[in-house]
């Protein structure tokens, strides 16, 4: 095996976002584009002897080609073994588990998460470090710097590896006497075994056999095989409980984002009046997000995190209690109230799962979540969609209550943080930046101003000091905080590939049990108008209605 040094020219647009580099497939198909980015990572990392790399993704278009390229580049850059999920399928939480279980050096996760797939869709790639979590900013910043000056990449000539059959393929290494191994693994079984070690499968199995009706929507994405193995093969759910569980390179032509807009078919089933099922759930393209539904009832991700924290001791893995909780800044303060009652710490971090990794590694937190439909625990270092679904099923099985009853009981005890997120997608970047600039220009004049029944207390651009490594993250989102604890948050998202996505997060605390039944959009109507007034969003973008409301 001989290392080939291929001359290349740098690209200036390979800055990783909160979850790696995401671009249109056609951008990644440019000569040397993928290779440059992968080599920039390998040039940043110090690869030890006998290192193992994990590779896999969400099955979207271009994954198979990228996997073969990364295998060839890993061999040229000092790795002795590559672990590949069968058929190239590896959910993001499963990738984190594989990295941790097999104690590998790290992994390349190929996904654009909830973004659309197909030849005209999106592709993405990120690197996860040895703890199973996303590479921290100090690594991704160096990768971006190297990507702007790269002049060559390393690759070896290898035949195409059959990634559909579990087993090992060995090649002569770069140096005499060395062996380079590509091992295709059953990552579905590895992940299912982990879930079975965490949850009370006996109780869940009894629930599913009792006439309890559910539907899980994999959205033609990566969690389909995992759901079949866990829900059907191990827990005895009927096959009809699953929908869209065959992975597709273009996600069946849909948008694999588990929310009320893009999981429309599931929502219709769960909001069918008297004919609605007991429980519904969906996951996204790479399996790290989740949506939870009850009969004619939607659970916000913020409330979901709070309920899981409040009921954690009902689950075997957390029966002895949880060390602490963490949430991203835009996530509502519902879990804060649970943490206060449990007398455990609650950390507020920037958006991006990598910020939770340090807290978990230090034993500071057990559960964590983001309002963008991501929740998880210290069993991996990524958010985990199916884990959240099983957690809910475990709670329902033990409490013998439906989803809505569990939420109403929770709100009665803790109060309700009425919450909603409005997404304005694909806004021209200049217009989106204009909105943010305009809001910031009011920082000195907004405090003390009254808008209807709300008075502004403070406003800022959120900064975070990592309590573990001392790193500082600035400009993480604009907060308008009101005197009664309500708030509005504005944030530009880094997960899209066209224009900019402006997210507006709206939150109002409601202690009155008599108002807990109000629809969030009705309860937040005044707050929505205040957000539009302060931001001048309509005037500056021309957008009169959000793309997605959750």
C-alpha positions in Angstrom: 0.0 0.0 0.0 1.5 3.3 -1.1 0.6 6.8 0.1 -0.4 9.2 -2.7 0.1 12.9 -2.1 -2.5 14.7 -4.2 -2.0 18.4 -4.8 -5.0 20.5 -4.1 -6.2 24.1 -3.7 -7.9 25.4 -0.6 -11.6 26.3 -0.2 -12.5 29.2 1.9 -16.0 28.0 3.0 -15.2 25.0 5.1 -15.9 26.5 8.6 -17.6 23.9 10.7 -20.9 25.0 12.4 -22.4 23.8 15.6 -22.7 20.2 14.1 -19.9 20.1 11.6 -19.7 21.2 7.9 -23.0 21.1 6.0 -23.3 22.0 2.4 -25.3 21.0 -0.7 -24.3 17.6 -2.1 -23.1 19.3 -5.3 -20.7 21.4 -3.2 -19.2 18.2 -1.6 -19.0 16.6 -5.1 -16.5 19.3 -6.2 -13.1 17.7 -6.9 -11.1 17.6 -3.6 -13.8 19.3 -1.5 -14.5 16.3 0.8 -10.8 15.3 0.8 -9.6 18.7 1.8 -11.9 18.9 4.8 -11.1 15.3 6.0 -7.4 16.0 5.6 -7.7 19.2 7.5 -9.0 17.1 10.4 -6.2 14.5 10.1 -3.6 17.3 10.0 -5.1 18.8 13.2 -5.3 15.5 15.1 -2.2 13.7 16.4 -3.1 10.1 15.4 -1.4 7.6 17.7 -0.1 4.2 16.7 -2.8 1.5 16.2 -5.6 4.0 16.2 -9.1 3.1 15.2 -11.6 5.4 13.4 -15.3 5.0 13.3 -17.1 5.9 10.1 -20.8 5.9 9.3 -23.8 8.1 8.6 -27.5 8.6 8.1 -27.7 6.9 4.7 -28.3 10.0 2.8 -27.1 10.5 -0.8 -23.3 10.6 -1.1 -22.7 8.7 2.1 -21.4 5.6 0.5 -19.0 7.4 -1.8 -17.7 9.5 1.2 -17.2 6.4 3.3 -14.9 4.8 0.7 -12.9 8.0 0.4 -12.5 8.3 4.2 -11.4 4.7 4.5 -8.6 5.3 1.9 -7.6 8.6 3.6 -7.6 7.0 7.1 -5.2 4.3 5.9 -2.9 7.0 4.5 -3.0 9.1 7.7 -1.9 6.5 10.2 -5.0 4.7 11.2 -4.7 0.9 11.5 -8.4 0.1 11.7 -11.7 1.6 10.5 -15.0 0.5 12.0 -18.0 1.0 9.6 -21.7 0.6 10.5 -23.3 -2.0 8.3 -24.5 -0.5 5.0 -22.8 2.7 6.1 -25.8 3.2 8.5 -24.8 4.7 11.9 -27.0 7.0 13.8 -25.3 9.8 15.6 -26.0 8.5 19.1 -24.9 5.0 18.0 -21.7 6.4 16.6 -21.0 8.0 19.9 -21.7 4.7 21.7 -19.4 2.7 19.3 -16.6 5.2 19.8 -16.9 4.8 23.6 -17.6 1.0 23.6 -14.6 0.1 21.4 -12.5 2.9 22.8 -11.6 4.3 19.4 -9.6 7.4 18.7 -12.7 9.1 17.2 -15.2 9.0 14.4 -16.4 10.7 11.2 -20.1 11.1 11.3 -21.6 11.7 7.9 -24.9 13.5 8.2 -26.7 16.8 7.7 -29.1 15.8 10.5 -32.6 17.0 9.8 -31.8 18.7 6.5 -33.2 17.4 3.3 -31.3 14.7 1.4 -31.0 13.5 -2.2 -28.8 14.6 -5.1 -30.2 18.1 -4.8 -30.2 18.1 -1.0 -27.6 18.5 1.7 -24.6 16.5 2.9 -22.6 16.9 6.1 -19.6 15.6 8.0 -18.4 16.1 11.5 -15.7 14.6 13.8 -16.4 13.1 17.2 -13.5 12.8 19.6 -12.6 9.9 21.9 -15.3 10.6 24.5 -17.9 10.1 21.8 -18.9 13.8 21.6 -18.5 16.4 18.9 -15.1 18.0 18.5 -14.8 21.1 20.6 -14.3 24.6 19.1 -10.6 24.6 19.7 -10.3 21.7 17.3 -12.8 22.9 14.7 -11.3 26.4 14.6 -7.9 24.8 13.9 -9.4 22.6 11.2 -10.9 25.7 9.5 -7.6 27.5 9.6 -5.8 24.5 8.0 -8.6 24.1 5.4 -7.8 27.6 4.1 -4.1 26.9 3.5 -4.1 23.1 2.6 -2.0 22.2 -0.5 -2.2 18.4 -0.6 -4.0 15.5 0.9 -3.0 11.9 1.6 -4.8 8.8 0.2 -4.1 5.2 -0.8 -5.5 3.1 -3.6 -7.8 0.5 -2.2 -10.5 -1.6 -3.9 -14.1 -0.7 -2.9 -14.9 -2.3 0.5 -18.2 -4.2 0.7 -19.8 -2.4 3.6 -23.1 -4.4 3.5 -21.6 -7.6 4.9 -20.5 -7.8 8.6 -16.9 -8.9 8.9 -13.3 -7.9 8.4 -11.3 -7.0 5.3 -7.5 -6.8 5.7 -5.0 -5.0 3.5 -1.3 -4.7 3.6 -0.4 -1.6 5.6 1.6 1.4 4.5 4.7 0.1 6.2 6.1 -3.5 5.8 4.5 -6.0 8.2 1.6 -3.7 9.0 -2.1 -4.6 8.5 -4.9 -2.1 7.7 -8.3 -3.4 8.7 -11.8 -2.4 7.7 -14.4 -3.9 10.0 -18.1 -3.7 9.2 -20.0 -4.0 12.5 -23.6 -4.5 13.6 -24.0 -1.1 15.2 -27.8 -1.7 15.5 -27.2 -4.6 17.9 -24.6 -2.6 19.9 -27.0 0.2 20.4 -30.0 -2.0 21.2 -27.9 -3.8 23.8 -27.1 -0.4 25.4 -30.8 0.6 25.5 -31.7 -2.7 27.1 -29.2 -2.1 29.8 -30.7 1.3 30.6 -34.5 0.8 30.6 -37.0 -1.6 32.1 -37.7 -3.6 28.9 -40.0 -6.0 30.9 -42.3 -3.1 31.9 -42.3 -1.6 28.5 -43.0 -4.9 26.9 -46.0 -5.4 29.2 -47.3 -1.9 28.3 -47.1 -2.6 24.6 -48.9 -6.0 25.1 -51.7 -4.4 27.1 -53.5 -2.8 24.2 -51.4 0.4 24.4 -51.3 1.7 20.8 -48.3 3.7 19.5 -46.7 4.8 16.3 -43.0 5.6 15.7 -42.0 7.5 12.5 -38.4 7.1 11.4 -39.1 9.6 8.5 -37.3 7.3 6.0 -34.1 7.9 8.0 -31.4 6.2 10.0 -33.5 5.1 13.1 -35.6 2.7 11.0 -33.4 -0.4 11.6 -32.8 0.5 15.3 -36.6 0.9 15.9 -37.3 -2.5 14.3 -34.7 -4.2 16.4 -35.8 -2.5 19.7 -39.5 -1.9 19.4 -40.5 -4.9 17.4 -37.9 -7.6 17.9 -37.1 -6.9 21.6 -40.2 -5.2 23.0 -42.9 -7.0 20.9 -44.6 -4.0 19.3 -46.5 -4.9 16.2 -44.8 -4.0 12.9 -47.7 -1.7 12.2 -46.4 0.5 15.1 -43.6 1.6 12.8 -43.9 4.0 9.8 -41.3 5.1 7.3 -38.6 2.8 8.7 -36.8 2.0 5.5 -33.8 4.3 5.2 -33.8 6.3 1.9 -31.0 8.4 0.3 -33.5 11.2 -0.1 -35.6 10.4 3.0 -38.6 9.5 0.8 -38.5 13.0 -0.7 -39.4 14.5 2.7 -37.8 16.7 5.2 -36.5 14.4 8.1 -37.1 16.9 10.9 -39.4 15.6 13.7 -41.7 18.5 14.3 -45.3 19.4 13.8 -44.7 20.7 10.3 -42.5 18.0 8.7 -43.9 15.0 10.5 -47.4 15.8 9.2 -48.5 12.2 8.6 -47.7 11.2 12.2 -49.3 14.4 13.6 -52.6 13.6 11.7 -52.6 10.1 13.3 -52.0 11.5 16.8 -54.5 14.4 16.5 -57.4 12.3 15.2 -59.7 13.1 18.0 -61.2 10.0 19.6 -59.3 7.8 17.1 -55.9 9.1 18.2 -53.4 6.6 19.4 -51.9 6.5 23.0 -48.4 7.6 22.0 -46.5 8.9 19.0 -42.9 9.7 18.4 -40.6 10.6 15.5 -36.9 10.9 15.0 -34.8 12.8 12.5 -32.3 12.1 9.7 -29.4 11.0 11.9 -31.4 9.8 14.9 -30.4 12.3 17.5 -33.7 14.3 17.7 -37.1 13.3 18.9 -40.7 14.5 19.0 -43.1 13.1 21.6 -46.9 13.2 21.2 -49.8 11.9 23.2 -53.4 11.7 22.3 -54.2 15.0 20.6 -51.2 16.4 22.6 -47.8 17.8 21.7 -44.9 17.8 24.2 -42.4 20.6 23.8 -38.8 19.4 24.0 -38.3 21.8 26.9 -41.1 20.2 28.8 -39.9 16.7 27.8 -36.5 17.4 29.4 -38.2 18.6 32.6 -40.5 15.5 32.8 -37.6 13.1 32.2 -35.6 14.8 35.0 -38.5 14.8 37.4 -39.2 11.1 36.8 -35.6 9.8 36.3 -35.6 7.5 39.3 -38.4 5.4 37.6 -35.8 4.2 35.1 -33.3 1.5 36.2 -30.3 3.4 34.9 -31.1 6.5 36.9 -32.8 4.8 39.9 -30.2 6.3 42.3 -30.8 9.8 41.2 -29.2 12.2 38.8 -26.1 14.3 39.4 -27.4 17.4 37.6 -29.0 18.7 34.5 -28.0 21.0 31.7 -29.9 22.8 29.0 -29.0 25.1 26.1 -29.7 28.7 26.6 -32.7 28.9 24.2 -34.4 26.0 26.0 -37.1 27.0 28.5 -36.4 27.1 32.2 -38.8 24.3 33.0 -36.0 21.9 33.9 -34.5 24.6 36.2 -37.5 24.3 38.4 -37.1 20.5 38.6 -33.4 20.9 39.5 -34.2 23.4 42.2 -36.7 21.0 43.8 -34.3 18.1 43.5 -31.5 20.3 44.9 -29.2 19.4 42.0 -27.2 21.8 39.8 -28.6 23.1 36.5 -26.2 24.5 33.8 -27.2 26.9 31.0 -24.9 26.4 28.0 -24.7 27.7 24.4 -26.5 25.6 21.7 -24.4 22.7 20.5 -24.1 19.3 22.2 -20.3 19.6 22.5 -20.9 22.0 25.5 -22.5 19.3 27.5 -19.6 16.9 27.0 -17.3 18.6 29.5 -20.0 18.6 32.2 -20.8 14.9 31.6 -17.1 13.9 31.6 -16.7 15.8 34.9 -19.7 14.0 36.5 -21.6 17.3 36.9 -24.7 16.4 34.9 -26.6 13.2 34.0 -29.4 14.5 31.8 -29.3 17.3 29.2 -31.3 18.8 26.4 -31.9 21.4 23.8 -35.2 22.9 22.6 -34.4 21.8 19.1 -35.8 18.3 19.9 -32.7 16.9 21.4 -32.4 15.2 24.8 -30.0 12.6 26.2 -27.9 11.5 29.1 -24.4 10.5 30.0 -24.8 7.1 28.3 -23.4 8.7 25.2 -22.1 12.2 24.3 -24.7 13.1 21.7 -28.4 13.7 21.8 -30.4 10.5 21.3 -33.8 10.3 19.8 -34.7 6.6 20.5 -33.4 6.9 24.0 -35.9 9.7 24.7 -38.7 7.6 23.2 -37.8 4.6 25.4 -37.5 6.9 28.5 -41.1 8.1 27.9 -42.4 4.6 27.4 -40.7 3.5 30.6 -42.3 6.4 32.6 -45.7 5.7 31.1 -45.4 2.0 31.9 -44.5 2.7 35.6 -46.9 5.6 36.2 -49.7 4.0 34.2 -50.7 7.4 32.9 -51.0 8.9 29.4 -48.8 11.6 28.1 -51.2 14.5 28.7 -52.0 13.3 32.2 -48.2 13.2 33.0 -47.7 16.7 31.7 -50.8 18.2 33.5 -49.6 16.6 36.8 -46.1 18.0 36.2 -47.4 21.5 35.5 -49.6 21.4 38.6 -46.5 20.7 40.7 -44.0 23.0 39.0 -46.0 25.5 37.0 -46.0 25.8 33.2 -43.2 27.5 31.2 -45.4 28.3 28.1 -43.0 28.0 25.2 -42.7 28.2 21.5 -40.1 28.5 18.7 -40.7 30.3 15.5 -38.3 29.5 12.6 -37.8 31.8 9.7 -35.8 29.7 7.2 -33.7 30.6 4.2 -33.8 34.4 4.9 -31.2 36.3 2.8 -28.1 36.5 5.0 -27.9 40.3 4.8 -31.5 40.7 5.9 -31.1 38.3 8.8 -28.0 40.1 10.0 -29.8 43.4 9.7 -32.4 42.1 12.2 -29.8 41.0 14.7 -27.9 44.3 14.3 -31.1 46.3 14.9 -31.9 44.4 18.1 -28.4 44.9 19.4 -28.6 48.6 18.8 -31.4 48.8 21.3 -29.5 47.2 24.2 -29.0 50.5 26.0 -32.6 51.7 25.6 -34.7 48.6 26.0 -34.2 48.0 29.8 -37.1 49.6 31.6 -39.4 49.9 28.6 -42.9 48.5 28.9 -44.6 46.5 26.2 -48.2 45.8 27.2 -48.1 43.9 30.5 -44.4 43.1 30.1 -41.5 45.3 31.2 -37.9 44.6 29.9 -35.5 43.9 32.7 -32.2 43.3 30.8 -30.9 42.3 27.4 -27.6 40.8 26.3 -25.8 38.6 23.8 -25.3 35.4 25.8 -21.8 34.4 26.7 -20.7 31.2 28.4 -17.7 30.4 30.6 -17.1 26.7 30.6 -16.8 25.7 34.3 -14.6 22.7 33.4 -12.0 24.0 30.9 -12.4 27.7 31.3 -13.1 28.4 27.7 -15.4 31.3 26.7 -18.0 31.3 24.0 -19.4 34.7 23.0 -22.3 35.8 20.8 -24.5 32.8 21.5 -27.9 34.4 21.1 -29.7 37.6 22.0 -31.8 37.5 25.2 -34.6 40.0 26.0 -35.5 39.3 29.7 -38.6 40.6 31.3 -39.2 41.4 35.0 -41.7 38.5 35.5 -39.3 35.9 34.2 -40.6 35.8 30.7 -38.2 36.1 27.8 -37.6 36.4 24.1 -34.4 34.9 22.5 -33.2 35.6 19.0 -30.6 33.4 17.4 -29.2 32.7 13.9 -28.9 29.0 13.4 -25.8 27.4 11.9 -27.5 24.2 10.6 -28.8 25.4 7.3 -27.1 25.5 3.9 -29.0 28.3 2.1 -29.3 31.8 3.4 -29.9 32.1 7.2 -32.4 30.7 9.6 -33.6 33.1 12.3 -35.1 31.4 15.3 -37.2 33.3 17.8 -37.8 31.6 21.1 -40.7 32.8 23.2 -41.3 31.9 26.9 -43.8 33.0 29.6 -44.2 31.3 33.0 -47.7 30.5 33.9 -48.4 29.4 37.5 -52.2 29.4 37.2 -53.4 25.8 36.7 -56.6 27.1 35.2 -54.6 28.4 32.2 -52.4 25.4 31.6 -54.8 24.1 28.9 -54.3 27.2 26.7 -52.6 26.6 23.3 -49.1 28.0 23.4 -49.7 30.3 20.4 -52.7 31.9 22.2 -50.9 32.2 25.5 -47.9 33.8 23.8 -49.8 36.0 21.4 -48.7 39.2 23.1 -45.1 38.1 23.4 -45.1 37.2 19.7 -46.1 40.8 18.8 -43.5 42.2 21.1 -40.8 40.1 19.4 -41.8 41.4 16.0 -42.0 45.0 17.2 -38.5 44.9 18.8 -36.9 43.1 15.9 -38.6 44.7 12.9 -38.5 41.3 11.3 -41.4 41.8 8.9 -40.0 45.2 7.7 -36.5 44.0 7.3 -37.1 40.5 5.8 -40.5 40.7 4.2 -41.5 37.5 6.0 -44.9 37.7 7.6 -45.1 34.2 8.9 -42.7 31.6 10.3 -41.6 28.6 8.2 -42.0 26.3 11.2 -43.7 26.8 14.5 -43.0 24.4 17.3 
